[in-house]
Amino acid sequence: MNAFPFFRALPLALAAVALAALPAPVLAQASPAAAPSPSLTAPGVSAELADLRRQQLRDVRYDLALRVSTGDTASGSVTVQFTAVRPGAVVLDFRGLGVSATRVNGTAWPEAGNAWNGHHLTVPGGRVRPGRNTVTVDFTTPIANAGAAIIRTRDAADSSTYLYTLLVPSDANLLFPCFDQPDLKARLTLHLTTPAAWRALANGAAIRRDSTAATVTHHFAETKPLSTYLMAFAAGPWQVHTRQEVITPAGAAVPTSLYVRASRAKEAESDTLLAMNARALRWLGRYFGVPYAFDKYDALLAPAFPFGGMEHPGAVFYNEESFIYRERPTASQLLGRQATTFHEVAHQWFGDFVTMRWFDDLWLKEGFATFMAARMQADLEPSSNAWKTFYLRNKPTAYGTDATAGTTPVWQRLANLDQAKSNYGPIVYNKAPSVLRQLEYLVGPAAFQRGVQHFLRTHAYGNATWQALLQSIGMASNRDLRAWGRQWMLRPGMPVITQQLESANGRITRLRLVQRPAQRAVSGAGAWPLKVQVRLHYADRPSVSLPVELRGDTTIIAAAAGRPVPAFVFANEGDYGYAIVLPDSASVTWLETHVSEVKDDFLRAMVWGALWDLVREGELAPVRFARIAMQALPRERDEQLAAALVGRLNAAVSRYATEPVRDALLPDVERLLILGAQDTSASYGSRKAHLDSYVSLARRDGALGQLRRWLASDSAAGLLLRAPTRWAMVTSLVSQGAPDRDSLIAAERLRDKSTEGQRLAFVAGAAAPDSATKHMLFDRWFRDASLNEEWVTSSLRAFHDPDQQRLTRRYLAAALDTLPWIQKNRRIFFLGSWLANTLGGQTERAALTAVDAWLSANPDLALDLRQKVLQARDDLERTVRVRERYAGPTAPTGAEPNSNR
């Protein structure tokens, strides 16, 4: 297609941003015959280097041989084949431990050691010939518990060692010399030598094994074209469960396998999990009009896995702890496991079959996978109320980031692949799928599906950008989506909608929706294009739903005029729009005593969300929200909504309420939570949510004594008590200064000798409220190379317990100082967790002042890191503002913003 007409319609500033997404031939380049500039071989993979190689290279193949064991180093050899279509030096990416014997086109290259700078290996232009080339490099790379491309875990139950790779977004070049950019897809042939008793899994199908007395070499077939971040293997004494499954709509059954640690194989629901994956593969093949496009499909339950899952074609990795339950799972957990499965399977099309050209379009795979998981869940499990689940799991998280001064556009500029970790977060995972739901509602489901099918067929086994997607959907729907794309892809921030209803004699005279940016300084002025469904809810007659398109700052809903005044108005019924909707005071007044009478679970979830948004905006007192929630919870029978409401009650009491207000509320809250946990008429998940909240809120002597009594038995509030909840009780006791904390932890470790038990013991220790423990742990997080990253992540909340904030505030500046190191050395989600827990452990103005002072003292902080800090700072600022406004007994109750009804 010709992309230039699209940009003629853009304002000049946005056009400059969007030009980064043009195909490489449009961009100016340095002479390819010249030696690479130092900027091309600097750390990371720059957009400049990626653009140059995109023009220079074609038809890449890797023949990779690796030798792995229980040790700290893997040795290997890779033969890289490529076609050079333009002359010049060729730059390979590699930051492993070392390179040794190297050959180029069959000839030894003794100078290779000098050509490797620790980040890149530059093959001189004189050694590269037009057409087909081969470069063979011997190398070594680390194996470690953290900070390596090959992750090692040891099973506490049987002392077995397991290895697996995790290369996203930019660690393929830590594993082996390669062209580590998503749009230089390559076919991979892997040969993996392991200890003789080990099994191995990889993207390609296993074709043979060559054994010696001590080792076995696993040979895997050549794959379809893959981006380097999708290449993967796992090795260890896995138990393998295989069953025949139909994975394409019209295909025959084929073998699919699940790999699980031997010590946990009996706990895994292997048949259920494989059937769930196969069901998703068939459904998506029908929806997309393209059957599963890779040669085989297997899955792995990975221990200490830092993500929910990873979508490697042919070898999908899932988080073991999220897929094998150590206590009875709730309905929400089961739905979450299914949603994760559907998300990773959807990636086989969006992400694997068609991949974003560069990580600035990361949303194109992550947003689509989340949206399609919900679309599939709604179709396959109609009773699951999947769009309610989608709302609860995505909208609060998206809004919580997008309404901050640190928000970013969905399309995020990326100068270097080293910065790609910063692109991961709620904007990509939660806002992007929400925007896709808005787009599907705008163009209609049929046109949306046709457009997506056209997009996939057009870019099969290739790469694409967001402009190409909107072009396909625009063609299918006969709509010009350029203005829509400028607002939703390139513009940062989000709208806030207030409802203004005027009436006379019991009839509506005017209903207005007024839109404003949540952060005008970030988003600029002007309205977002939105199509929503406005609910006029009546208690005594059928309610009315009005479809409305918002095109300006103020929209008058003509169809509402003359209708009876409703009990409440809600301007986003069905959750089609992406906006924070703040209800007027009259609606809040009605909902305060009647919210439980809203029969539709989905609508009830959304109006609860709107009430919570009023709390976060400082317009509804936390104590008032808490009283509304406490009145409604005994009648709430939707398990997901009850759990969400309990969580917000907990936050209202423990975070947004000041200590005197909290202490006054706690006796009533404790009684409510105990009764909810004991309520045998409620679902298990609802009861468990009440119990978990009681455990986390335990501060008073009576509650702490109750935890000890439960620990001495095998049940709590009539629920069977198992290891994860027992550890939560121990952690709460430790955090509140239990004098016998060491013996509490030791006793629980005797009961739970699993690998997971070791992790939870570490977490419990992090909760100790003393300066020596905090100092030791903060130091260990950075100095102990054997400490698994998942253990660090798990311990952050306990370390930064808000009740200990005056103890941990001294670490604020140090924690912020480490951000560049974290970005370089930790996995993609760690940075967000680090900041959320560090700042989330504070509630007082002194902490906000300290954060602002640090930002002022670091004006040269990289923009992406500054934005991450601002995102985390926002909740701290809101917390301080809310606590100060509603600090005393005479504080306002709020909810007076739109009282003109």
Buried (B, 14 or more C-beta within 10 A) or exposed (E): EEBEEBBEEBEEEBBEBBEBBBBBEEBEBBEBEEEBEEEBBBEBBBBBBBBBBBBBBEBBBBBBBBBBBBEEBBBBBBBBBBBBEBBBBBBBBBBBBBBEEBBBBEEEBEEBEEBBBEBBBBBBBEBBEEEEBBBBBBBBBBBBBBBBBBBBBBBBBEEBBBBBBBBBBBBBBBBBBBBBBBBBBBBBBBBBBBBEEBBBBBBBBBEEEEEEEEBBBBBBBBBBBBBBBBBBBBBBBBBBBEBEBBBBBEBEEBEBBBBBBBBBBEBBBBEEBBBBBBBBBBBBBEBBBBBBBBBBBBBBBBBBBBBBBBBBBBBBBBBBBBBBBBBEBBBBBEBBBBBBBBBBBBBBBBBBBBBBBBBBBBBBBBBBBBBBBBBBBBEBBEEBBBBBBBBBBBBBBBBBBBBBBBBBBBBBBBBBBBBBBBBBBBBBBBBBBBBBBBBBBBBEEEBBBBBBBBBBEBBEBEBBBBBBBBBBBBBBBEBEBBEBBBBBBBBBBBBBBBBBBEBEEEEBEBBBBBBBBBBEEBBEEBBBBBBBBBBBBBEEEEBBEBEBEBEEBEBEBEBBEEBBBBBBBBBBBBBBBBBBBBBBBBBBBBBBEBBBBBEBBBBBBBBBBBBBBBBBBBBBBBBBBBBBBBBBBBEBEBBBBBBBBBBBBBBBBBBBBBEEBBEBBBEEBBEBBBBBBBBEEBBBBBBBBBBBBBBBBBBBEEBBEBBBEBBEEEEBBEBEBBBBBBBBBBBBBBBBBBEEBEEBBEBBBEEBEBBBBBBBBBBBBBBBBEEEBBEBBBEBBBEBEEBBBBBBBBBBBBBBBBBBBEBBBEBBBEBBEBBEEBBEEBBBBBBBBBBBBBBBBBBBBEBBEBBEEBBEEBEEBBEBBBBBBBBBBBBBBBBBBBBEBBBEEEBEBBBEBBEEB
